[in-house]
Amino acid sequence: MTTPISSALEAPRGAVIVGASAGLGAALAQRLAREGYQLALVARRGEALAALCEQINGTAGRPVARAYAHDVTDTAAVAPLFADILRDLGRLDLVIYNAGLMLPVTLTEFDTEKDHAMLAVNLLGAVAWLNQAALLFQRQGRGQICGISSIAGDRGRVGAPVYGASKAGLNGYLESLRNRLTRQGVNVLTVRPGMVDTEMLKATPRRMFVIPPAQAAEDIWQALRRRKQVVYTSARWRLVGLALRHVPSVIFRRLSF
Ligand SMILES: NC(=O)c1ccc[n+]([C@@H]2O[C@H](COP(=O)([O-])OP(=O)(O)OC[C@H]3O[C@@H](n4cnc5c(N)ncnc54)[C@H](OP(=O)(O)O)[C@@H]3O)[C@@H](O)[C@H]2O)c1
């Protein structure tokens, strides 16, 4: 299915956030609303999305945010929903894939069901949504794609084999999208958060450099505004990532996180 390109460039900029009902996604919705975007907010929890829309629209004093209940594992539903959103907003300039799932696993656990669930949300859902964004943006010759990855994708840790693999896979996919689409005037931003104070972080026993979701959303907005390719949030995780990537394997495999 192809999505019609809106010629209404005079309409306000439009953005989709997939995984917007809580945490970082909700903070991004609030940040983008302040920049004047029309927003399509997507997640499973329709009530949480409706409450967020009410709050954003109340602050803006006009309807700027709309809710779309959707489970990203239903990849067949993505193309028609994407078309509906484009029709409703009239224009799309930015698609953010933020939906994520990190299930706790012990150091001796190998659970294929859990692993498939994480791959379905973190990687396959991202591919389904961002392929739609890529098709639209390459046809219209403008737009930005943003994927929320993780510091966990920088190295294969003992603590989170498949969560890390899903984010490493997302990094590779986003890099390929960037290399394809840059010549069509489309920017692709990969976001690598360290630790953000959300529901997801509650499953993480060891915490460091934790920042509030609003601060991460601000870092991401500044990176989008500058059309950057990769951003770590907070910035100090860039150095952690650099160090992690250079620790020799013989040492890295002895670490227990
Ligand atoms: N928090 C951190 O420290 C941290 C660090 C590195 C990377 N990240 C990444 O940042 C992103 C946001 O995480 P967060 O910390 O804000 O987590 P969160 O509070 O748990 O929020 C996760 C979001 O993803 C959505 N989601 C999950 N499964 C979904 C599904 N099947 N279909 C549709 N939406 C789904 C949730 O909405 P519903 O439940 O309503 O569907 C929710 O809006 C994730 O990609 C995560 O991997 C977070």
The ligand as an ORCA input file, in Angstrom:
! r2SCAN-3c Opt
* xyz 0 1
  N      14.599      4.180     30.455
  C      15.860      3.950     30.128
  O      16.770      4.039     30.977
  C      16.239      3.616     28.701
  C      17.596      3.447     28.408
  C      17.967      3.156     27.101
  C      16.998      3.058     26.110
  N      15.676      3.225     26.413
  C      14.703      3.109     25.332
  O      13.866      4.241     25.341
  C      12.571      3.901     24.810
  C      11.493      4.383     25.759
  O      11.602      3.665     26.965
  P      11.009      4.169     28.367
  O      12.125      4.091     29.326
  O      10.256      5.432     28.195
  O      10.040      2.928     28.669
  P       8.528      2.817     29.167
  O       8.205      3.880     30.149
  O       8.372      1.399     29.551
  O       7.684      3.139     27.837
  C       7.690      2.231     26.755
  C       6.738      2.739     25.682
  O       6.723      1.755     24.634
  C       5.374      1.407     24.367
  N       5.244      0.024     23.948
  C       5.784     -1.085     24.536
  N       5.340     -2.181     23.914
  C       4.507     -1.770     22.921
  C       3.712     -2.440     21.947
  N       3.700     -3.785     21.852
  N       2.972     -1.701     21.086
  C       2.968     -0.354     21.170
  N       3.697      0.345     22.063
  C       4.448     -0.365     22.938
  C       4.636      1.624     25.696
  O       3.259      1.864     25.456
  P       2.056      0.847     25.841
  O       2.504      0.035     27.008
  O       0.916      1.756     26.121
  O       1.839      0.048     24.601
  C       5.318      2.911     26.190
  O       4.706      4.037     25.616
  C      12.601      2.377     24.613
  O      12.849      2.070     23.261
  C      13.774      1.919     25.470
  O      14.338      0.718     24.997
  C      15.275      3.498     27.698
*
